[in-house]
Amino acid sequence: MGALEGRIAIITGGGNGIGAAISRYFAREGARLVINDLGANPDGTGGDTGPAQKVADEIVAAGGHAVSDGGDIADVATGERLVRTAIDTYGGLDIVVNVAGILRDRMMFNLEEKDWDAVIRVHLKGHYSTLRPATAYWREQRNPEGNYRIINFTSVSGLHGSPGQPNYAAAKMGIVGLTYSLAQGMARYGVTANAIAPSAATRLTATIPDSKRVGSAGSAEAAVDPRMSPDNIAPLAAYLASERSSWLTSRVVSAGGYKVGLYNVPEEITSVQNEQPWEFDDLAGAMEEDFRPLAEGLPASPFSSQLAK
């Protein structure tokens, strides 16, 4: 019996890259799947129902259970349809995995409004699209032992601040906040929520120049390096989706190569208290005496080497 035997999952972005790897792995572990993928280009343009259908067909041919959907995940009707499809086809819903995403990289001073809006829409509204109906369904179940799972996808770009991806970084850190909120709000209904920060060679990372790529790989060499295979992300996703992971919620975990990691939750590391409203010079002195040594001693972002360029 597989680790996900009989569990019912929605996977967005499930026709390519990391999403496809997760779909195949979940199926091998016994999950019943609703696979969504618009089949768009890495920048979100175009569409092709083929990728999701192809993965679903492979799974069914191998004896598994999968149906496909080619809808736009940022359209709330798509998310509602995915949840209804899972319930109508398999009798319920246990897991939502939000992988779908796009890139439109520019430095902020070159970033057009349409490219900001498109990335925010796919990532953040795409998560809302599935999670609003899924959480409503789980609330209706009134089952604090339900072992329901939310698995969102964040990125090193947001966690550490990629300089050429302000739209993508903002969306991915928004997903972290969303994950924390869901973990707190849905715990009473038997739901855990975690986010994965992956490092793998995919269609999206292949569009990123080497100078921007930290914690991911998209070069031709990386594409043939088994350490950068999207398949390496799938076991962590499967663990988070399993009943064994009930102890873990409200966390960001990383996966890449043959390594997995755990991020800390942001925390206030020091403070200074005044007995009256701050005057500028007093505040500046306190900041420079108490905060500066700590700030300068904190670990640097992996993108810091680019700041002087």
N, C-alpha and C positions, 0 to 999 in steps of 0.2 A: 504494500500500500504506500502511495506517495505521500509526501508531506502536506500536500494540498488536496488530498483525495476528496472529491465531492464539493469542494468549496467553489463559490461562484464569483467570478471577477470580471470587472470592466477594465480594459487597458486602452488608454488613448495613445495615439502615436504608435500603435502596435503593429504597423505594417512595415516599418523600416528601423534599422539601427538598434538602439537600446530597447525600444518598445517591442520590436520583433523578437529579439533575443529573450525578453521576458515572457512574451506570449508562448514561445516554444518551450521554455523551461517550465512555466506554470502548467502547460498541458502535459508534459512528461511527468509532473508530480501529481497529476490527477485533477487539476482544476478544470472547471467548465467556463468557457470564455466568451465574452462579447468584445470583439476587437474593432476599435475605431481608428481610422486613419483617412484624412482627406486626400492623402497622396500628393500634397502640394510640393513645390520647389522649396529649397531651404529658406528662401525669403518669404514664403507663404503664398506666392502667386501660383495660379494654376490649380489643378486637381486631377486625381486619377484614383478611382476606386479599386484598381488592380492590386496594389500592395497589400491592403487589408484582406482582400478576398484570397490572394495567393497564400498568405500565412494561414488563414482559416482552412483553406482547402488542404494544405500540407498536414495540418493537425488532424483533420477529419480522416484523411487517407491513412494516417498512422494509428487510427483507432481512438483518437481523442474527441473532444467536444468543443466546437467553436463556431460562432457566427460572426459575420463581418458587417461593418457599417462605414460608409464613406462620407459621412456628414462633417460639416465644419464644426469643430468642437467649441468654438467661441460663440456659436449660435445656441442659445439656451434650449431651443427645441431639440437640438441634437442630444444634449445631456439628458433631458427628460426622456427622450426615446431610448437611449442606451439603458437607463435604469428600468424602464418598462420592458424592454426586450429581455433583460436578464431575468426579471420576475416572471414574465410570460413564458419564456423558453425553458428556464431551469427551476422556477419555483421560488426564487429569492435572490439575495445579493449579499455577499460577505466582504468583498474587497473592491476598492477603487484605486487604480494605479494611474496617475496623471503624468504621462511622459511627453505628450505632444508639445512641440515648440518650434519657433522660427528664429532666424537671426536677420537683423538689418544693421550691420555695424557701421558706426560713424563716430568720430569725436563729437562731443557735445556741440561745438561751434559749427559743425557741418550737418547736424542731425535735423532733418526735416520733420515737421509735425506728423506727417503721414507715416513716417518710419517709427516714430515714437509710439503713435497710436496702434499701429499694427502689431508691434511686439507686445505691448501691454495687453492688448486685446486677446491675443492667442494664449499667452501664458496665464494671466490673472483671470480674465473672464472665462477662459477655457477651464480653469480649475473650478470656478464658481458653477459653471454649466453642469458639471457632473456632481459636484458635492452638495449643491442645494437639494436636488431630488433624492440623492443617496442618503443624506443625513435625515431628511424628512421621513424616508422609509424606515430607517433604523430607529428613529424616535417612536414611530408607530408600533414597533415590535415590543417595546417595553421589556427588553431583555438585557439586564446589566451583565450577563455572562455570555453575550452574543458573539464575542471574539470577532467583531467587525473591524476592518482595517482600512485606513486611509494612508496611501503611500504617494507623496508628492515628490516632484523633482526640482531641486534647487541647483546651484552651480557655484563653483569656485569664483566665477566672474562676479557674482554678487557678494559672496562671503568675504572676498578679499579686494574687490574693486578693480575690475579690468578697465583700463583707461579708455579703450576704444569701443566699449560696449555699455554706455550709460543707460540705454533703454532696457537692454537685456539684464544688466546688473540690478536695476531698480525692480524689474519684474521678479527676478529670482529671489531677491531679499524680501519682496512682498509675499512670496510664497512661504518663506520661513515664518514670517509673522502670522500668516494665515494658518500654517500648521500648528504653531503654538496655541493660537486661539481655538482651533478645532479640538486639540487635545484636551484643553481645559473644559470646553463647553460640551463635548460629546462623551466624556468619560462615564457619566452616569447611565449612558445608553449602551455601554459595552463596546465603545469604539476607541481604538488607539489611532494616533496620527503621528507620522514621522516623515522626514524628508531625506532624500538621498542626493548627495553631491557626487556625480559620476565623473570619471576620467576614462574616455574611450574614443577610439577613432570612428567617426560617423560622417554622414553627409554634411552635417552642420559644421563640425570642427574642420572638415576639409576646406571650408571656405575661409578659414581664419589664417591670416599671414603668420608665419612662425614668430614674428616679433610680438604678437599679441597672445600667443598660445602658452598658457601656464596651467599645468594640471590636466591637459588634454592633448590629444594628438590627432593630426589630420593629414600629415604628409604621406607620400607614397610609401616611404619606409615604414612609418608607423602602422599603415593599413595592413601590412603583412606580419607585423609583430604580434604574436599571440597575447602578449601582455596587455595590448591595447584593444583587444577584441571587446565588442559590446557584450559578448557572452559572459564576461567576468562580472558584469553588474547584476546579472539575473539571480545568482544564488542569494545575494543579500536581499533583493526584492522578495524572493520566495520566503526567506526566513521571516521578514517583517510581515508577510501575508499569512504566515502560519499561526496556528494556535499557540505554539511554543513562545512566541514573542510578546505575550500578554503583559510582561513586566516592563516593556520598553514603550514609552510614548513621550511626545513633546521633545523629540531629539532630532538633530541633524547627524546623519552618518555618511561617511564617504566610502566610495568603492572605486578601485582602479588597479589594473594589473592584478596581482594576487594579494592585494592589501585592502583591508577595510579599516575605517577609522571612526572615531566618535568625537564630535565637536562639543565644546562647552556651550552652555547657554550664556548670552551676553550678561555681564554683571557689573555693577558699580564697584570699582576696586578701591576707591578712596573718596573722601569728601572733606570740605572745610566749612565750618559753620560760623557765621557772623551774628552778633547780637543786635544788629541794626542793618538797615538797607546798605548795600555795598556802595562805596565810592570807587570810582574807576581805579585809582592808584592802589588802593587797598586790595581790590580784587585781582589786579594784575600781579601784585606782589605775592599774594597767596597762590595764584595759579602757577607762577614761575618757581616758587619755592617748593610747593607740595605736589603739584601735578607734573611739572616738566620732567623731573628725574624719572618718575614712573613711566610716563609716556615714552620717553626716549629709550627706556629699557625693555619695552614690550617687543615681542617678536614682530619683525617687519613683514609686510605683505609680500607675497611672491612676485607681485608686480612692481615692487619698489625700485628695482634696478632700472626700470624704464622712466622713472620720474625725472631724471636729470637729462633725458634725451630730448 
